[in-house]
């Protein structure tokens, strides 16, 4: 006779509460982290903090040049990575027929997605900064971040292009359009919300990255005029402030700005995807 | 005819964008390896990998303590993250009512999106003092680093393994329930075993993220080059080694840091090959829905 202390019914009851507990713990972890950063950081944020230059190597003053630097690198990353990622997604879902090439390219993107950010940083330093002679600049930083954003944009774009129903393509081709006309006029417009989500997620990855640009952007405190100037994006600024113990108050403020940015991005992508799914279901 | 040529050019152009990531990977490997080569030639591959001493000023470039450091931090993080994230994944896939799921989805996305520096900062101002007060020492320790990494890899493991559980055919579950099994028995005996390949992929992806994490680890791990005797000891990860010293490295020291990156690159490639062996293709989960 099997020896059983706990009856299946009780086991079910116990495990159910264990599962609930694990879900609730996950929510609590997020609330603690975000809550702590926002509670400590929001008092440090005011108009002056956002619009002023830092002084005394970041001990006082604001973060305006960091916001501008972040904008520059993220825009460069988005502008460079979008055509590459979307183009690759179109090729893989519409043109590629040979299974081996598809597998090979997918493996390439997966690998690119899992290379540690600091290795990207070293590559950026030896390739963009030194080999191509771009120097320590926001351009070099943006290009490194473009490589990191590329797999995200590709993956999301590929899935949303593949989600466009076959009948759309067949309808267009039957009317005499060429393959590219079909893609350009029918498939892409239908997939736009998904592609946009991918671009936003890719740029979100770029805006929150610090390790990859540590030795690439130059870490200058002054206001960058163009992308050829060195700069110091927000996450890098936070790292320098906190790890060198320069100013905890300003570090809290910078961290809170980053968290708020991220929350906005999450809400934005959620709304986009919801709209997209409704549209795809509604047919 | 002109139209045909246009179509041809477009296809070739798209093909180039598609193989772009492969080109980049080859470039990354070539450049990192090229800069790291002198350390392997001058110091020796085995001396570099298994050398216990890292003292650039004395010409000692052994990264073994950091390989162990990276592995220790990662394993401890996995020990903490795997149970919690698997429970949470099962909860989301099988048990949670839709209201709770609607809360958890964005929570996990937000956890995945928080910049790693913010995690490191949180660790520095909350975890490190907490551990200092509770357990003594400086607080900069393997434990602090692992706790921070645990939170960072939770979303990866949860979303990939939840996805694996969801993709199990409904019939499996229904058959088990129809035989009179409870929900827990069904999860334990049917759903969990069937989703093992996906779960392994999830764990490997989480492991990759933990090994590759740099700044969050630097901020809390203490960065001493030694093999940790306890989880309260400070450790230095491979990634941290690069980020800490690249700013001022010259000569062979500079090459040694690129050599460190080569070791890191190879570790990640091994993980990727293992993950591909289990061959679980994950769907892309974004914005609270599957695209």
Interface residues (C-beta under 8 A of the other chain):
Chain A: X8 X9 X11 X12 X15 X16 X18 X19 X20 X21 X22 X23 X25 X26 X27 X29 X30 X33 X34 X36 X37 X83 X84 X85 X87 X88 X90 X91 X92 X95 X96 X104 X105 X107 X108 X109 X110 X111 X112 X114 X115 X116 X117 X118 X119 X120 X121 X122 X123 X125 X126 X127 X131 X147 X150 X151 X154 X155 X156 X159 X160 X163 X178 X179 X180 X194 X197 X198 X201 X204 X207 X208 X209 X210 X211 X214 X215 X235 X236 X238 X239 X242 X243 X248 X251 X255 X258 X259 X262 X263 X265 X266 X269 X270 X271 X272 X273 X274 X276 X277
Chain B: X3 X6 X7 X10 X11 X13 X14 X15 X16 X17 X18 X19 X20 X21 X22 X24 X25 X27 X28 X31 X32 X34 X35 X84 X87 X88 X90 X91 X92 X94 X95 X96 X100 X103 X104 X106 X107 X108 X109 X110 X111 X113 X114 X115 X116 X117 X118 X119 X120 X121 X122 X124 X125 X126 X151 X154 X158 X181 X182 X183 X184 X185 X187 X205 X208 X209 X211 X212 X213 X214 X215 X218 X219 X239 X242 X243 X246 X247 X257 X258 X261 X264 X265 X268 X269 X271 X272 X276 X283 X284 X286 X287 X288 X289 X291
